[in-house]
């Protein structure tokens, strides 16, 4: 998995590419945590347009990051969610939690 991070005046955009699972969700967590510490209070957007799969470990990591971001005065949401990832979020009841419409 590859993780790309970009920052502008109002948000942090993190774009994981590939599958997000127990073997690599720590990479996403490290990238997001670093970006949040360097840019506090901004909205963090996980651009999921090239994220093809997530497992329960990935969901746990996303929830942890969301909680951390909220505690720091920001927010975290998912954007451009692919159908396979959307289905997992739907089954787990987390679509609204991550702002997926």
HELIX and SHEET records of a PDB file:
HELIX    1   1 UNK A   25  UNK A   38  1                                  14    
HELIX    2   2 UNK A   56  UNK A   71  1                                  16    
HELIX    3   3 UNK A   83  UNK A   91  1                                   9    
SHEET    1   A 4 UNK A   2  UNK A   7  0                                        
SHEET    2   A 4 UNK A  11  UNK A  20 -1                                        
SHEET    3   A 4 UNK A  43  UNK A  47  1                                        
SHEET    4   A 4 UNK A  75  UNK A  79  1                                        
SHEET    1   B 3 UNK A   2  UNK A   7  0                                        
SHEET    2   B 3 UNK A  11  UNK A  20 -1                                        
SHEET    3   B 3 UNK A  51  UNK A  54  1                                        
END                                                                             
